[in-house]
Amino acid sequence: MSFPTVVFDDGKGELAPLTDLRASFDLRTGMTTTLERLTGSLRLVALAVPESLERLTRERHALPVNDFSGVAPGPVLLVNGRSPLATAMVPALRVGEVLRDPGSGDIIAAVVDGPAAIKRLLSGDSAGLSPVQSPALADASIVPRPLLLSRPWHIRALRDPCLDADLAWHAPARLKTIASPELGAGVLRVGRDALVVPRSAEVFPSVVFDTTFGPIIVDQHAVIRPGAIICGPAYIGPHSHILDRCLIKPHTSIGPHCKIAGEVGGTIFQGFANKAHDGHLGDSYVGEWANLGAGTTNSNLLNTYAEVVCRASPDGPNERTGETFLGAIIGDHCKFAICTRIMTGAIVHTGTMWAATAPVSGCVAAFGWVTDAGTRPYALGKFIEVARTVMARRKLTMSDAYAERLMELHGLRSPFPERGS
């Protein structure tokens, strides 16, 4: 792809809590974030995001954000950051062509002429662009559905193809550049697929790597403690700790600086989150700075084996997800007390503190302090104090932009349903 590329977040769909504190392209949709995946095949020159995420995105990326003054005149490819597998759909686009999602009509990608045309298209003006039908769109085996993330549970729908594509791309390259050490005494490898373990990673005796069904990539400075079993396809991010006797089941991707124990399968951890005790977590997504207390366990399958029905927002309608196996979508800064039960298809919005004996179910509003006495708002001052403390434990300082976004989200929180007396 020779065109310079702008990746944009159009702010559409109902993706909270996934995108409360990050642009859609910064979501970990497989081994990598969508933006990291696009960077491997496109020549990125700028990013575009809603105003509410502009400062945070500028802090995270060196690329210009909402500034196209440095984009050279000529053809520019625009790619929607809600499309994790966009590169499979856009290679044949020419100047003046736009590719849309057949269902929603939202733009997947377009090639426009110059910075002025970028601004017009992002403002909703697509006059003069010719719609095209990518051959890949006709074959769901090439580009799995949905084409664009528009509900929180879509991250589960696209998890497997994204993770498989990432591992297929990165494993051969890393095997060429990273000299994996000989596995130490007592470490068992099963299967013939790729296993990447950098020298900086620490792998203890009695660890089992099972690549029977897919590759495993362990990233720099990760720690795999005794008795852990990791089944591919799987990714363990930098500085993450897989704790003693942990079972990592296939299609799990763990971002940086996580602590993981118990049984985890088919789950994406954005990063900087803890599930450091026994308990099951399956077919889920976990945001940053979340913590699952000891014994916390979720359900990822209804007793009836029926399709899971969810609500994207607390006051939204019930929607069919198309998923039989769907665990929980857990937002950033969510905390769960010991032995919490999380029901199938629960969506827990940003900043929830759950310390009730009742199970987590349905869609839980943001910034709720939930106990057996009922639900009340999580006081903003106390929430910010706790968030700063948690981030400091990873030697990170909350920026002004991050704090302001949390304050904005707290002010926008949904009304809490009546609970307790």
Buried (B, 14 or more C-beta within 10 A) or exposed (E): BEBBBBBBBBBBBBBBBBBBBBBBBBBBBBBBBBBBBBBEBBEBBBBBBBEBBBBBBBEBBEBBBBBBEEBEEEBBBBBBBBBBBBBBBBEEBEBBBBBBBEEBEBBBBBBBBBBEBBBBBBEEEBEEBEEBEBEBBEEEEBBBEBBBBBBBBBBBBBBBBBBBBBBBBBBEEBBEEBEBEEBEEEBEBEBEBBBBBBEBBBBBEBBBBBBEEBBBBBBEBBBBBBBBBBBBBBBBBBBBBBBEBBBBBBBBBBBBBBBBBBBBBBBBBBBBBBBBBBBBBBBBBBBBBBBBBBBBBBBBBBEEEEEBBBBBBBEBEEBEBBBBBBBBBBBBBBBBBEEBBBBBBBBBBBBBBBBBEBBBBBBBBBBBBBBEEBBBBBEBEEBBEBBBEBBEEEEBEBEEBBEEBBEEBBEEBBEBEEBEE
